[in-house]
Amino acid sequence: KEASKNESELAALTKEQVALQAERDSILLRVLSILKALLKWSHSDLQKDPAQSGTLDQILRPVVSLPALSDEVEIATISAICLFCSRDAESARGHWCLLLELLRSLRQDDLPSQPAAKRRHSRARAVIAARTLSDCALVHGSRGALDREEIISSAHALAAVPFPSRHIVVESLCSWFLGLGHIFFEEHLREPILEVQWALGWMLVEAFKQHGFADADDDGEDIAATSKAAASSAKVARARGVSWVTRPPPELPAEPEEAADDEEEDSAQAMATASRLMQFFNLLPKLPGKHSSPMLSLAVESIAESGLWRRAVLLPQTVGGKTRWLRGFSWPQLFRFAHERLSAELRFRLWRSSLQVCVADPELATFAEVPFALAENVKDAPPGAADLLREAVALGADAAALHPLLARIPPAQREAPPPQGSMHLLPREEAKAGEQERRMVLADQGVDIDMWSPAEVPVPDFLPPGLRLKMSKGGAAPKKRAGANAENNGPIVPPSAWPAVNAQPAQQPEDAKEVKQEPKRRRCFGKTKDSEQHRLPLRNIR
């Protein structure tokens, strides 16, 4: 009896607590809504309006310290505090560490192993913090209220988000680079800021991300049209936000229907993000100043030097009993996009980065279509490209894929010297050591680079049919494997050209006009009205 009495009293108290908390949250949400509207639409100076500025200490800070604060009230309170930071430089500097910590907390709270509710709440806070950091850097940084170190720290926090949370900072990063890219470029010339350059690289990769399964012979126009159908036919269960290299094999059990809904949501979100980033990178080289075009070049170099280019490697996957080739993004499309928008001097840097990839990992570079991307743009090769090609072949790059490019370079550019101060290619061991060092530096800055792209990707056992066709057309046919049957590697001969077995030498007819080619076999029904056409003797079959 006593136990049942305690349980009934506890249930009554719990019910009362829920009712009181709901009433308290309702009142707080109304107060916070009024305060956010006042901060958003009023134009009064907070330094000269003590009533409005006093709400930070009298309302917002006591609300944050309340026990058992619900997620909804916490998000509304953080939004109001961030509005204060956007309008007042002193408030921004006072809450700068808080904003940075809200973004950095994603490294522990937005992992696939965390509960879905906790991940949503962490992302909601991070979205508000990311937008506030970008707005404060733009507004207060241009007025001199924030120093360059604080401005760069906001970009660092935005750049080092984990892979599953990348889409929540895209808009903030675009605004930061468009408004404050000159500060990054000036500081990068003094001392390389690898984490911010890393952000440019993965943003460019997301702009050319392949949605669904694509063969190596798919054109860029066909990929966008077929991505939706391919994604729907290849619904493989995987955790939301997991990298392309960590997808579970097809034999794993399927997840609930919520996982499929998340997959469709992620696909639509990725397409919207790619469209937004494509607009950003189209606008970036057109900005006034000397920093605009080099930033696009730095993005491509970051992809090549950090190992992020391995996401472009074509890997075989079995979908519906059929082998399809999957890649994270299209390197030829990305290279062509940057090549068309850069000057000859910056194009030389693109060629050097691409050929360095061919030297460091020649087999995997073929599956990423790096030589094919160079072949597509060989007519607009920069001065010094021929010297780079010869140097790459001498350092161990695939000679069969790169030698034909030398003859296709225009003569005027083939003999031109490289730009002054240009760097030479590194040997294979030094290039791999440099990439490993760069990955370690990014890891020390909080970037989980292994989640973005692994350091090692297995080389497939055979080439995709489309890639083999491209290499054959470009004069760089793949080498024959040892032990392969040479008779099966010859050209395909039509049956009409086969020699007759045990046939006598044909004699020349007296009248060549009487020799006619055997007529083409036609349908027996439906396409002719000739009643004298021969029919099969089906009536004689009993």
C-alpha positions in Angstrom: 0.0 0.0 0.0 2.8 2.4 0.9 4.6 1.7 -2.4 1.4 2.4 -4.4 0.8 5.5 -2.4 4.3 6.8 -3.2 3.8 6.0 -6.9 0.5 7.9 -7.0 2.0 10.9 -5.2 5.0 10.9 -7.6 2.8 10.7 -10.6 0.7 13.6 -9.3 3.8 15.7 -8.7 5.3 14.8 -12.1 2.1 15.9 -13.7 2.1 19.2 -11.8 5.7 19.8 -12.7 5.0 19.3 -16.4 2.1 21.7 -16.2 4.1 24.3 -14.4 7.1 24.0 -16.8 4.8 24.3 -19.8 3.2 27.4 -18.3 6.6 28.9 -17.6 7.9 28.1 -21.1 4.9 29.7 -22.6 5.4 32.9 -20.7 9.1 33.0 -21.5 8.6 32.3 -25.2 6.1 35.3 -25.4 8.6 37.6 -23.6 11.5 36.4 -25.9 9.4 36.9 -29.0 8.7 40.5 -28.1 12.3 41.1 -27.2 13.6 39.6 -30.5 11.1 41.7 -32.5 12.2 44.8 -30.7 15.9 44.0 -31.4 15.2 43.1 -35.0 13.1 46.0 -36.1 14.0 48.9 -33.9 16.8 51.3 -35.0 17.7 52.8 -31.7 21.3 52.9 -30.6 21.8 50.4 -27.8 24.5 52.6 -26.2 21.9 55.4 -25.9 18.9 53.2 -25.0 19.4 51.9 -21.4 15.9 50.3 -21.3 16.6 48.1 -24.4 20.2 47.4 -23.6 19.3 46.5 -20.0 17.2 43.5 -21.2 20.4 41.6 -21.7 21.3 41.6 -18.0 17.8 41.7 -16.6 16.0 39.1 -18.8 18.3 37.0 -21.1 21.0 36.1 -18.6 18.6 35.1 -15.8 16.6 33.0 -18.4 19.7 31.1 -19.4 20.5 30.2 -15.8 17.1 28.8 -15.1 17.0 25.0 -14.2 15.4 22.5 -16.4 15.4 24.8 -19.4 13.6 23.4 -22.4 15.3 23.2 -25.8 12.8 25.6 -27.4 13.4 28.3 -24.8 17.1 27.8 -25.0 17.1 28.3 -28.7 15.0 31.4 -28.4 17.3 32.8 -25.7 20.4 32.2 -27.8 18.7 33.9 -30.8 18.0 37.0 -28.7 21.6 37.1 -27.4 22.9 36.8 -30.9 20.8 39.7 -32.0 22.4 41.8 -29.3 25.8 40.7 -30.6 24.9 41.7 -34.2 23.9 45.2 -33.1 26.5 45.9 -30.4 30.3 45.3 -30.8 30.9 45.1 -27.1 28.3 42.4 -26.7 29.8 40.6 -29.6 33.3 40.6 -28.1 31.8 39.6 -24.7 30.0 36.5 -26.2 32.6 35.7 -28.9 33.9 32.6 -27.0 30.4 31.4 -26.5 29.6 31.6 -30.2 32.8 29.7 -31.1 32.1 27.0 -28.5 28.5 26.5 -29.9 30.1 25.7 -33.2 32.9 23.5 -31.8 30.4 21.5 -29.8 29.3 19.9 -33.1 32.4 17.7 -33.0 31.0 15.7 -30.1 27.2 16.3 -30.4 26.7 15.8 -34.1 28.1 12.3 -34.4 26.0 9.5 -35.9 26.2 7.7 -32.6 24.4 10.5 -30.8 20.5 10.5 -30.3 18.6 12.3 -33.1 17.0 14.8 -30.7 20.4 15.8 -29.3 21.8 16.2 -32.9 18.9 18.4 -34.0 19.3 20.6 -30.9 23.0 21.0 -31.4 22.6 21.8 -35.0 19.9 24.4 -34.3 22.3 26.2 -31.9 25.2 26.0 -34.3 23.2 27.5 -37.1 22.4 30.6 -35.0 26.0 30.8 -33.9 27.4 30.5 -37.5 25.2 33.2 -38.8 26.0 35.5 -35.9 29.8 35.0 -36.3 29.6 35.8 -40.0 27.4 38.9 -39.4 29.5 40.2 -36.6 32.7 39.8 -38.6 31.2 41.7 -41.5 29.5 44.5 -39.5 31.9 45.1 -36.7 35.0 44.0 -38.5 34.5 46.6 -41.2 34.2 49.3 -38.5 37.4 48.3 -36.8 35.6 47.0 -33.6 37.0 43.5 -34.2 40.7 42.9 -34.9 41.9 40.6 -37.6 42.6 37.7 -35.2 39.0 37.6 -34.2 37.8 37.9 -37.7 40.0 34.9 -38.8 38.9 32.9 -35.7 35.3 33.1 -36.9 36.4 31.7 -40.3 38.4 29.0 -38.6 35.4 27.9 -36.5 33.1 27.9 -39.6 35.7 25.9 -41.6 36.4 23.2 -39.1 32.8 21.8 -38.8 32.5 18.0 -39.0 31.4 16.3 -42.2 27.7 15.7 -41.2 27.2 19.4 -40.3 28.8 21.0 -43.4 25.6 22.2 -44.9 24.7 24.4 -41.9 27.7 26.7 -42.4 27.7 27.0 -46.2 25.7 30.3 -46.3 27.7 31.8 -43.5 31.0 30.9 -45.2 29.9 32.3 -48.5 29.0 35.6 -46.8 32.3 35.7 -45.0 34.4 35.0 -48.1 32.5 37.5 -50.2 32.9 40.3 -47.7 36.2 39.5 -46.0 38.1 37.4 -48.5 40.7 40.1 -48.9 41.7 39.8 -45.2 42.1 36.0 -45.6 44.2 36.4 -48.8 46.5 39.0 -47.2 47.0 36.9 -44.1 47.5 33.8 -46.2 50.3 35.4 -48.1 52.1 36.2 -44.9 51.5 32.8 -43.3 49.4 30.0 -44.8 46.0 29.6 -43.1 45.4 26.0 -44.0 42.1 25.5 -42.2 40.4 28.5 -44.1 41.9 27.3 -47.4 40.5 23.9 -46.5 37.0 25.4 -46.3 37.4 26.8 -49.8 38.3 23.3 -51.0 35.5 21.4 -49.5 33.0 24.0 -50.6 34.2 23.6 -54.2 33.8 19.8 -53.9 30.3 20.2 -52.6 29.5 22.4 -55.6 30.4 19.5 -58.0 29.1 16.7 -55.8 27.6 13.8 -57.8 24.0 13.0 -56.7 23.4 9.3 -57.2 25.4 6.8 -59.2 27.1 7.9 -62.4 29.2 6.0 -64.9 32.5 7.3 -66.1 31.0 8.0 -69.5 28.1 10.1 -68.1 28.2 13.7 -69.2 27.7 16.6 -66.8 24.3 17.4 -68.3 23.0 13.8 -68.0 24.1 13.5 -64.3 21.7 16.2 -63.1 18.8 14.6 -65.0 19.4 11.1 -63.9 20.5 11.7 -60.3 17.0 11.6 -58.9 16.1 8.3 -60.6 19.4 6.8 -59.7 19.1 7.8 -56.0 15.6 6.3 -55.8 16.6 3.0 -57.4 19.7 2.8 -55.1 18.3 3.4 -51.7 21.0 1.8 -49.6 20.6 2.1 -45.9 23.2 4.3 -44.4 23.5 6.6 -41.4 22.7 10.2 -42.0 25.7 12.3 -42.7 28.1 9.4 -43.1 30.9 9.9 -45.7 30.8 8.3 -49.1 33.6 5.9 -48.1 32.0 4.6 -44.9 28.7 3.5 -46.3 27.6 0.1 -45.0 27.6 -2.8 -47.5 24.3 -3.8 -49.2 23.9 -6.9 -47.1 23.3 -5.0 -43.9 19.7 -4.9 -42.7 17.6 -1.9 -43.8 16.9 0.9 -41.4 13.4 2.2 -40.5 11.4 4.4 -42.8 12.7 7.5 -41.0 16.1 6.7 -42.5 14.7 6.7 -46.0 13.0 10.1 -45.3 16.3 11.5 -44.0 18.1 10.2 -47.1 15.6 12.0 -49.4 15.9 15.1 -47.3 19.6 15.0 -47.5 19.5 14.6 -51.3 17.3 17.6 -51.7 19.4 19.6 -49.3 22.6 18.6 -51.1 21.2 19.8 -54.4 20.2 23.1 -52.9 23.6 23.5 -51.3 25.4 22.7 -54.6 23.3 25.3 -56.4 24.1 27.9 -53.8 27.8 27.1 -53.9 27.8 27.2 -57.7 26.5 30.7 -57.6 29.2 31.7 -55.1 32.1 30.3 -57.2 30.7 31.9 -60.3 30.7 35.3 -58.5 34.0 34.8 -56.7 36.4 35.5 -59.7 34.4 38.6 -60.6 34.8 40.4 -57.3 36.9 43.6 -57.4 40.4 43.2 -56.0 43.4 41.0 -56.5 42.2 38.3 -54.2 39.2 37.1 -56.2 40.7 34.8 -58.8 43.6 33.5 -56.6 41.0 32.3 -54.1 39.5 30.0 -56.7 43.0 28.7 -57.5 43.6 28.1 -53.7 40.4 26.1 -53.5 41.6 23.7 -56.2 45.1 23.4 -54.7 43.6 22.6 -51.3 41.7 19.7 -52.9 44.8 18.3 -54.5 47.2 18.8 -51.6 45.0 17.6 -48.8 43.9 14.3 -50.4 40.3 15.5 -50.9 40.7 14.7 -54.6 40.2 11.0 -53.7 36.5 11.6 -53.4 36.6 11.9 -57.2 37.8 8.3 -57.6 35.4 6.0 -59.4 34.6 3.0 -57.3 32.5 0.0 -58.3 29.3 -0.6 -56.4 26.6 -3.3 -56.9 23.2 -1.8 -57.2 20.2 -4.0 -58.1 22.5 -6.8 -59.3 24.4 -4.4 -61.6 27.8 -2.9 -61.2 27.7 0.9 -61.1 30.6 3.3 -60.6 30.2 5.8 -57.8 32.3 9.0 -57.1 31.9 11.8 -54.7 32.4 14.6 -57.3 33.5 15.0 -60.9 37.1 16.2 -61.2 36.9 16.9 -64.9 33.9 19.3 -64.4 35.6 21.0 -61.4 38.9 21.4 -63.3 37.2 22.8 -66.4 35.1 25.2 -64.3 38.3 26.7 -62.7 40.4 26.5 -65.9 37.9 28.7 -67.8 37.9 31.4 -65.1 41.5 31.8 -64.3 44.4 33.6 -66.0 47.4 31.8 -67.6 49.6 32.2 -64.5 46.9 30.7 -62.3 46.2 28.0 -64.8 49.8 26.9 -64.5 49.1 26.3 -60.8 46.1 24.2 -61.6 48.2 22.1 -64.0 51.0 21.7 -61.5 48.5 20.5 -58.8 46.9 18.0 -61.1 50.2 16.6 -62.4 51.5 16.4 -58.8 48.5 14.1 -58.1 49.4 12.0 -61.1 53.0 11.7 -59.8 52.0 10.9 -56.2 49.4 8.2 -57.1 49.3 7.5 -60.9 46.9 4.5 -60.7 44.3 6.3 -58.6 44.6 9.5 -60.6 43.4 7.6 -63.6 40.3 6.5 -61.8 39.7 10.1 -60.7 40.0 11.1 -64.4 42.8 13.6 -63.7 44.6 13.0 -67.0 41.3 13.2 -68.9 40.6 16.6 -67.3 44.0 17.8 -68.6 43.3 16.4 -72.1 40.0 18.3 -72.2 41.7 21.7 -71.6 45.0 21.0 -73.4 44.2 23.6 -76.1 44.2 26.3 -73.5 47.3 25.0 -71.7 49.3 27.7 -69.9 52.9 28.4 -70.8 55.2 25.9 -69.3 52.7 23.1 -69.3 54.9 21.0 -71.7 57.8 21.2 -69.2 55.4 20.1 -66.4 54.3 17.1 -68.5 57.8 16.0 -69.2 58.8 16.4 -65.6 55.7 14.5 -64.4 56.5 11.5 -66.7 60.1 11.5 -65.5 59.0 11.4 -61.9 56.8 8.3 -62.5 53.4 9.6 -63.8 51.5 7.4 -66.3 53.4 8.0 -69.6 50.7 6.4 -71.7 48.1 8.9 -70.4 50.3 12.1 -70.5 52.6 11.6 -73.5 49.8 12.2 -76.1 49.1 15.6 -74.5 52.4 17.0 -75.5 51.6 16.8 -79.2 48.2 18.4 -78.6 49.6 21.5 -76.9 49.6 24.5 -79.3 53.2 25.2 -80.6 53.2 28.7 -79.3 52.6 27.5 -75.8 54.6 24.3 -76.1 57.9 26.2 -76.2 57.0 29.0 -73.9 58.8 29.1 -70.5 56.9 28.7 -67.3 56.0 31.7 -65.2 58.8 33.2 -63.0 59.0 31.9 -59.5 57.0 28.8 -60.3 57.7 25.7 -58.3 58.7 22.3 -59.7 56.9 19.0 -59.1 57.9 17.0 -56.0 59.0 13.4 -56.1 56.5 10.8 -55.1 57.8 10.3 -51.6 58.1 14.0 -50.8 54.6 14.6 -52.2 53.1 11.9 -50.0 55.0 13.2 -47.0 53.7 16.7 -47.6 50.1 15.5 -47.8 50.5 13.6 -44.6 51.9 16.6 -42.8 49.1 18.8 -44.1 46.5 16.3 -42.9 48.1 16.3 -39.5 48.0 20.1 -39.3 44.3 20.1 -40.2 43.7 17.4 -37.6 45.4 19.6 -35.0 43.0 22.4 -35.9 40.0 20.3 -35.3 39.2 19.0 -38.8 38.3 15.3 -38.9 39.8 14.9 -42.3 39.5 11.1 -42.4 35.7 11.5 -42.3 35.9 13.8 -45.3 38.3 11.7 -47.4 40.6 8.7 -46.3 44.3 8.8 -46.8 44.2 5.5 -48.7 41.7 4.3 -51.3 42.0 0.8 -52.8 42.6 0.8 -56.6 39.8 -1.1 -58.4 40.8 -4.2 -60.3 39.4 -3.1 -63.7 38.7 0.2 -65.5 35.1 1.4 -66.0 33.9 0.9 -69.6 33.3 4.6 -70.2 36.8 5.5 -68.9 38.4 2.9 -71.1 36.6 4.4 -74.1 37.8 7.9 -73.2 41.4 6.8 -72.9 41.2 5.0 -76.2 39.9 8.1 -78.0 42.6 10.2 -76.4 45.3 7.9 -77.6 46.1 6.6 -74.1 44.6 3.1 -74.1 45.2 1.1 -70.9 48.0 -1.4 -70.8 47.1 -5.0 -71.3 47.3 -7.2 -68.3 49.9 -9.9 -68.0 48.6 -13.3 -69.0 45.6 -11.9 -70.9 44.7 -13.6 -74.1 46.1 -11.6 -77.0 43.5 -13.0 -79.4 40.7 -11.4 -77.4 42.3 -8.0 -77.4 42.1 -7.4 -81.2 39.5 -5.3 -83.0 36.0 -6.7 -83.3 35.4 -7.9 -86.9 31.9 -8.1 -88.3 30.7 -11.6 -89.4 30.4 -10.5 -93.0 34.2 -10.1 -93.1 35.0 -13.6 -91.7 36.8 -15.9 -94.2 34.9 -18.8 -95.5 36.1 -22.2 -94.2 37.2 -24.7 -96.9 35.9 -22.4 -99.6 37.3 -22.5 -103.2 38.7 -19.3 -104.7 35.9 -17.3 -106.0 35.8 -16.9 -109.8 35.1 -13.6 -111.4 31.6 -13.7 -113.0 31.3 -12.8 -116.7 28.8 -10.1 -116.1 29.5 -8.2 -112.9 26.2 -6.4 -113.0 24.4 -9.7 -112.4 26.2 -10.1 -109.1 23.9 -8.6 -106.5 24.2 -8.4 -102.8 21.8 -10.7 -100.8 18.7 -8.7 -99.9 18.2 -7.7 -96.3 15.9 -9.9 -94.4 12.5 -8.3 -93.8 9.5 -9.0 -91.8 7.0 -11.4 -93.1 4.0 -9.5 -91.9 3.0 -5.9 -91.3 5.5 -4.0 -93.5 4.8 -5.3 -97.0 1.7 -5.8 -99.2 3.4 -8.3 -101.6 1.2 -11.4 -101.6 4.0 -13.4 -103.2 6.3 -13.2 -100.1 7.4 -16.6 -98.9 5.9 -17.8 -95.7 7.0 -20.4 -93.3 5.3 -23.8 -93.9 3.5 -23.9 -90.6 0.4 -25.5 -92.1 2.3 -28.7 -92.9 3.3 -29.2 -89.3 1.0 -31.7 -87.7 
